Amino acid sequence: MKKKLLIATDNFLPRWDGISRFLLEIIPHLKDDFDITVLAPKFKGKFKKPAGIDVVRFDTFNIQLGDFYPAKPSIKKIKEYIAETDIVWTQGLGPIGALSIIYGKKLGKKVVSYVHSIEWELFSKSIRFFKSLVHYMTEIFAKMLYNKSSLILAPSLEVKEILNWIGVKTKIKVVHLGIDTSVFKPADNKKEAKKKIGVGPETKVIGFSGRIAREKDLMTLYRAFLKLERDYKDVILLIVGEGLENLKKIFDIKPNIKAVGAVDNVVPYLQAMDIFVLPSLTETSSLATMEAMACETAIVTTKVGYVKRYIKDKFNGVFFPKKNDLVLSLKLKWLFDNEYPRNMMAKNARKTIVDNYQWHKTVEKIKSILISV
């Protein structure tokens, strides 16, 4: 008889982000061993339920926090589902995740928490006001919740060390994210890849994939692009993802910025990019960056989270200082003017993922941990 696994998440379809994509990739591999129920917010948009699982959706508040509408879950329902499950697996510390940890602990269930982000850094950078207070309060709240968990899964040793540093005593296992390199792979022909997404074959494409949120700092990329387009006539900025509407409006008024919103399949867009830019102020592993690397794209990034470990400057990518659009524009210009190092870095990026971050290894480790729990 299969164990019952309750996945509690505040990020799920139709909202596309790293957590949603992670869950969509991992759930099919867990269905043979677990009966799966997902607790998730009822985000606006067309929802297609993944096959073979149950999904319970909660309405959201009309208040937007950064790019996020928090869920208003029913405590009664959460307690009912937790009472009937064997393992509670939380994905983040939003209302659903937090309540699931609290009541999982109260009802004596095994609670496994996967840490996708450093919540106090993420939340404080995603709002405009009271950043220091929010950082402090969120850190205390996160510490309390993680100490109620039975086990924590962290995407890197750095995240584990940060949690230990703030006083989390729960056992932590490191499970690096991986990429399915049979899906995320280079285009057979870069020019044809550009044509497939409606871009001229000779156009230079700078890209970003992910949530459009304040902590992603896309305005730095935008300002760098404005500097760059003065020197290159045939260049576009390709933005793949959804989020803050005020940023979308800025992108939409520029004819050489192509903002396509959320897409079911990001691979064709990554394959069309010459350079992928991650201007983020905070990250853990950045699944989007690893996906771009697997598609053999040159990377320009800030030194954030685990990214600064798997990116080696001038080998498989290039670093630039946070919020520095001038340096970013100069790095992009150098890469466009020097095709050989750009291509070599792209090839080394792909090799880094193939050699060290294969998706099947992530799946096997997570499955083994959950079964043993």
C-alpha positions as CSV (number, residue, x, y, z in Angstrom):
1,M,0.0,0.0,0.0
2,K,1.4,3.4,-1.0
3,K,2.0,6.1,1.6
4,K,0.0,9.3,1.4
5,L,2.1,12.4,0.6
6,L,0.6,15.8,1.1
7,I,2.4,18.6,-0.8
8,A,1.7,22.0,0.7
9,T,2.7,24.9,-1.6
10,D,2.0,28.6,-2.0
11,N,3.3,28.4,-5.6
12,F,1.6,26.3,-8.2
13,L,-0.1,26.4,-11.6
14,P,-1.3,28.5,-13.3
15,R,1.4,30.7,-11.7
16,W,4.7,29.8,-13.4
17,D,7.9,30.1,-11.3
18,G,10.7,27.9,-10.1
19,I,8.7,26.1,-7.4
20,S,5.8,25.3,-9.8
21,R,8.2,24.0,-12.4
22,F,10.1,22.0,-9.7
23,L,6.8,20.4,-8.6
24,L,5.6,19.6,-12.1
25,E,8.9,17.8,-12.8
26,I,9.1,15.9,-9.5
27,I,5.5,14.8,-9.0
28,P,5.4,12.3,-12.0
29,H,8.4,10.5,-10.5
30,L,6.8,10.2,-7.1
31,K,3.3,8.9,-8.2
32,D,4.4,5.3,-8.3
33,D,5.4,5.4,-4.6
34,F,2.9,7.8,-3.1
35,D,-0.7,8.8,-3.2
36,I,-0.3,12.6,-3.8
37,T,-2.5,15.5,-2.8
38,V,-1.4,19.0,-3.4
39,L,-2.7,22.0,-1.3
40,A,-2.2,25.2,-3.4
41,P,-3.6,28.7,-4.0
42,K,-6.3,29.3,-6.6
43,F,-4.4,31.7,-8.8
44,K,-6.1,33.5,-11.7
45,G,-5.7,31.9,-15.1
46,K,-6.4,28.6,-16.8
47,F,-5.6,25.7,-14.5
48,K,-4.8,22.2,-15.9
49,K,-4.5,19.6,-13.1
50,P,-1.5,17.3,-13.4
51,A,-2.7,13.7,-14.1
52,G,-2.8,11.2,-11.3
53,I,-2.9,13.5,-8.3
54,D,-5.5,15.4,-6.3
55,V,-5.3,19.2,-6.0
56,V,-7.1,21.2,-3.4
57,R,-7.1,24.9,-4.2
58,F,-7.7,27.9,-1.8
59,D,-8.8,31.4,-2.8
60,T,-6.3,34.2,-2.6
61,F,-6.4,37.6,-1.0
62,N,-6.8,40.6,-3.4
63,I,-3.7,42.2,-1.8
64,Q,-0.5,41.9,-3.8
65,L,2.8,41.4,-2.0
66,G,5.5,42.1,-4.6
67,D,4.4,39.8,-7.5
68,F,2.5,37.5,-5.2
69,Y,-1.1,37.1,-4.1
70,P,-1.2,35.2,-0.8
71,A,-3.6,32.4,-0.2
72,K,-6.4,32.5,2.4
73,P,-6.5,28.8,3.3
74,S,-9.1,27.1,5.5
75,I,-7.4,25.9,8.7
76,K,-10.2,23.2,9.0
77,K,-9.5,21.8,5.6
78,I,-5.7,21.8,6.1
79,K,-6.1,19.9,9.4
80,E,-8.4,17.4,7.8
81,Y,-6.0,16.6,5.0
82,I,-3.0,16.5,7.3
83,A,-4.9,14.1,9.6
84,E,-5.3,11.6,6.7
85,T,-1.7,11.8,5.3
86,D,1.5,10.1,6.2
87,I,4.0,12.8,5.2
88,V,3.6,16.6,4.9
89,W,6.0,18.0,2.3
90,T,6.1,21.8,2.3
91,Q,7.4,24.1,-0.4
92,G,7.9,27.5,1.1
93,L,6.6,29.4,4.1
94,G,3.5,31.2,2.7
95,P,0.1,30.8,4.4
96,I,-0.4,27.2,3.2
97,G,3.1,26.1,3.9
98,A,3.3,27.7,7.3
99,L,-0.1,26.3,8.5
100,S,0.8,22.9,7.2
101,I,4.1,22.9,9.2
102,I,2.3,24.0,12.4
103,Y,-0.6,21.5,12.2
104,G,1.6,18.8,10.9
105,K,3.7,19.1,14.0
106,K,0.5,19.3,16.2
107,L,-1.0,16.2,14.7
108,G,2.3,14.2,15.0
109,K,3.0,13.9,11.3
110,K,6.4,13.8,9.6
111,V,7.0,17.2,8.1
112,V,9.6,17.6,5.5
113,S,10.3,21.2,4.4
114,Y,12.0,22.0,1.1
115,V,13.8,25.4,1.2
116,H,13.5,27.1,-2.2
117,S,14.5,30.5,-1.0
118,I,15.8,32.5,1.9
119,E,12.4,33.9,2.8
120,W,13.6,36.9,4.9
121,E,15.8,38.0,2.1
122,L,13.3,37.4,-0.6
123,F,10.3,39.0,1.2
124,S,12.2,42.1,2.3
125,K,13.6,42.7,-1.2
126,S,10.2,42.2,-2.8
127,I,8.5,45.1,-1.0
128,R,9.1,48.9,-1.0
129,F,8.8,49.9,2.6
130,F,9.9,48.7,6.1
131,K,12.5,46.4,4.6
132,S,14.6,46.0,7.8
133,L,11.6,45.3,10.0
134,V,10.2,42.8,7.5
135,H,13.6,41.1,7.2
136,Y,13.9,40.7,11.0
137,M,10.3,39.5,11.6
138,T,10.4,37.0,8.7
139,E,13.7,35.6,9.9
140,I,12.2,34.9,13.3
141,F,9.1,33.4,11.8
142,A,11.1,31.2,9.5
143,K,13.3,30.0,12.3
144,M,10.2,29.0,14.4
145,L,8.6,27.1,11.5
146,Y,11.7,25.3,10.4
147,N,12.4,24.1,14.0
148,K,8.9,22.5,13.9
149,S,9.8,20.5,10.9
150,S,11.0,16.9,11.1
151,L,13.5,17.3,8.3
152,I,14.7,20.1,6.0
153,L,15.9,19.7,2.4
154,A,18.2,22.4,1.3
155,P,19.4,23.0,-2.3
156,S,22.9,23.8,-1.3
157,L,25.4,23.7,1.5
158,E,25.3,27.5,1.7
159,V,21.5,27.4,2.4
160,K,22.1,24.8,5.1
161,E,24.8,27.0,6.7
162,I,22.5,30.0,6.7
163,L,19.7,28.1,8.4
164,N,22.2,26.8,11.0
165,W,23.5,30.3,11.5
166,I,20.0,31.7,12.4
167,G,19.4,28.9,14.9
168,V,17.6,26.2,13.0
169,K,18.2,22.9,14.9
170,T,16.3,20.5,12.6
171,K,18.3,18.0,10.7
172,I,19.1,19.4,7.2
173,K,20.0,17.3,4.1
174,V,21.4,18.9,1.0
175,V,19.8,18.0,-2.3
176,H,21.1,20.0,-5.3
177,L,18.7,20.9,-8.0
178,G,19.3,19.2,-11.4
179,I,18.2,19.7,-15.0
180,D,16.8,17.2,-17.5
181,T,19.5,17.7,-20.1
182,S,17.6,15.6,-22.6
183,V,14.8,18.3,-22.6
184,F,16.9,21.4,-21.9
185,K,19.5,21.1,-24.7
186,P,21.1,23.4,-27.3
187,A,19.2,24.2,-30.5
188,D,20.4,22.3,-33.6
189,N,20.6,25.7,-35.3
190,K,20.7,29.0,-33.4
191,K,19.4,31.0,-36.3
192,E,16.4,28.6,-36.8
193,A,15.7,28.8,-33.1
194,K,15.4,32.6,-33.3
195,K,13.1,32.3,-36.2
196,K,10.8,29.9,-34.3
197,I,10.1,32.5,-31.7
198,G,9.6,35.3,-34.2
199,V,13.1,36.9,-34.0
200,G,15.3,37.7,-37.0
201,P,18.1,35.0,-37.4
202,E,20.9,37.7,-37.2
203,T,19.4,39.4,-34.2
204,K,21.5,39.4,-31.0
205,V,19.2,38.1,-28.2
206,I,19.8,39.0,-24.5
207,G,17.4,37.1,-22.3
208,F,15.9,36.5,-18.9
209,S,13.5,33.8,-17.7
210,G,11.7,33.8,-14.4
211,R,9.4,35.8,-12.3
212,I,9.2,39.5,-12.9
213,A,9.6,40.6,-9.3
214,R,11.5,43.4,-7.5
215,E,14.2,41.1,-6.1
216,K,15.0,40.0,-9.7
217,D,16.1,43.6,-10.3
218,L,15.1,43.6,-14.0
219,M,15.4,47.4,-14.0
220,T,19.2,47.1,-13.9
221,L,19.0,44.8,-16.9
222,Y,16.6,47.3,-18.6
223,R,19.0,50.2,-18.1
224,A,22.0,48.2,-19.3
225,F,20.0,47.2,-22.4
226,L,19.3,50.9,-23.1
227,K,23.0,51.6,-23.1
228,L,23.7,48.5,-25.3
229,E,21.1,49.3,-28.0
230,R,22.9,52.5,-28.8
231,D,25.8,50.4,-30.2
232,Y,23.9,47.6,-31.8
233,K,21.0,48.1,-34.3
234,D,19.9,44.5,-34.3
235,V,19.5,43.5,-30.7
236,I,16.5,42.6,-28.5
237,L,15.8,41.9,-24.9
238,L,13.7,38.8,-24.4
239,I,11.8,38.5,-21.2
240,V,10.0,35.2,-20.4
241,G,7.9,35.2,-17.3
242,E,5.1,37.0,-15.5
243,G,4.8,39.2,-12.5
244,L,4.7,43.0,-11.7
245,E,2.5,44.7,-14.1
246,N,4.3,48.1,-13.8
247,L,7.5,46.5,-15.1
248,K,5.6,44.8,-18.0
249,K,4.2,48.2,-19.0
250,I,7.8,49.6,-19.3
251,F,8.9,46.6,-21.4
252,D,5.9,46.7,-23.7
253,I,6.5,50.3,-24.9
254,K,9.9,49.4,-26.3
255,P,9.8,47.8,-29.8
256,N,13.0,45.9,-29.3
257,I,11.9,44.4,-26.0
258,K,10.0,41.1,-26.4
259,A,8.1,40.2,-23.2
260,V,6.2,37.0,-23.8
261,G,4.8,36.4,-20.4
262,A,4.5,32.9,-18.8
263,V,4.9,30.0,-21.2
264,D,4.3,26.2,-20.8
265,N,7.6,25.4,-22.6
266,V,10.5,27.8,-22.0
267,V,13.1,25.7,-23.9
268,P,12.6,27.3,-27.4
269,Y,13.2,30.8,-25.8
270,L,16.3,29.7,-24.0
271,Q,17.6,28.1,-27.2
272,A,17.2,31.4,-29.0
273,M,19.2,33.4,-26.5
274,D,22.8,34.4,-27.1
275,I,23.2,35.6,-23.5
276,F,21.2,34.9,-20.4
277,V,21.3,37.5,-17.7
278,L,20.4,36.9,-14.0
279,P,20.4,40.4,-12.3
280,S,18.9,39.1,-9.1
281,L,19.6,40.5,-5.6
282,T,18.9,37.1,-3.9
283,E,18.7,33.5,-5.1
284,T,19.3,30.0,-3.7
285,S,20.2,27.9,-6.8
286,S,18.3,29.7,-9.7
287,L,16.8,26.9,-11.6
288,A,16.3,29.3,-14.6
289,T,20.0,29.9,-14.8
290,M,20.8,26.2,-14.8
291,E,18.2,25.6,-17.5
292,A,19.8,28.3,-19.7
293,M,23.2,26.7,-19.1
294,A,21.9,23.3,-20.2
295,C,20.6,25.0,-23.4
296,E,24.2,26.1,-24.1
297,T,23.8,29.8,-23.4
298,A,26.4,32.2,-22.2
299,I,25.6,33.5,-18.6
300,V,26.0,36.9,-17.1
301,T,25.0,37.0,-13.4
302,T,25.3,38.6,-10.0
303,K,27.1,36.7,-7.3
304,V,24.0,35.3,-5.5
305,G,23.4,32.1,-3.6
306,Y,24.7,28.9,-5.0
307,V,25.0,30.5,-8.4
308,K,28.4,31.9,-7.4
309,R,29.6,28.3,-6.8
310,Y,28.7,26.7,-10.1
311,I,29.5,29.7,-12.3
312,K,33.2,30.2,-12.7
313,D,34.1,33.7,-14.0
314,K,35.2,33.7,-17.7
315,F,34.9,29.9,-17.8
316,N,31.1,29.2,-18.0
317,G,29.8,32.7,-17.3
318,V,30.6,36.3,-16.3
319,F,29.8,38.1,-13.0
320,F,28.8,41.7,-12.6
321,P,28.1,43.7,-9.3
322,K,24.5,43.9,-8.1
323,K,22.5,47.0,-9.4
324,N,25.4,48.1,-11.6
325,D,23.9,48.6,-15.1
326,L,27.1,50.2,-16.4
327,V,29.3,47.2,-15.7
328,L,26.5,44.9,-17.0
329,S,26.3,46.8,-20.3
330,L,30.1,46.6,-20.7
331,K,30.1,42.8,-20.0
332,L,27.3,42.3,-22.5
333,K,29.2,44.4,-25.1
334,W,32.4,42.4,-24.5
335,L,30.6,39.1,-25.1
336,F,28.9,40.3,-28.3
337,D,32.2,41.7,-29.6
338,N,34.1,38.5,-28.8
339,E,32.3,35.5,-30.3
340,Y,34.9,32.9,-29.5
341,P,34.9,33.3,-25.6
342,R,31.2,33.7,-25.7
343,N,30.7,30.4,-27.5
344,M,33.3,28.7,-25.3
345,M,31.5,29.9,-22.1
346,A,28.2,28.6,-23.5
347,K,29.7,25.2,-24.2
348,N,31.3,25.1,-20.7
349,A,28.0,26.1,-19.2
350,R,26.3,23.1,-20.8
351,K,29.1,20.8,-19.7
352,T,28.9,22.0,-16.1
353,I,25.2,21.0,-15.9
354,V,25.7,17.7,-17.8
355,D,28.6,16.6,-15.6
356,N,27.3,17.8,-12.2
357,Y,23.6,18.6,-12.1
358,Q,21.5,15.9,-13.7
359,W,17.8,15.9,-12.9
360,H,17.7,12.1,-12.3
361,K,20.1,12.4,-9.4
362,T,17.9,15.0,-7.8
363,V,14.8,12.8,-8.2
364,E,16.5,9.7,-6.9
365,K,17.7,11.5,-3.8
366,I,14.4,13.2,-3.0
367,K,12.5,9.9,-3.5
368,S,14.8,8.0,-1.3
369,I,14.6,10.6,1.5
370,L,10.7,10.7,1.4
371,I,10.4,6.9,1.3
372,S,12.8,6.6,4.3
373,V,10.8,9.2,6.2
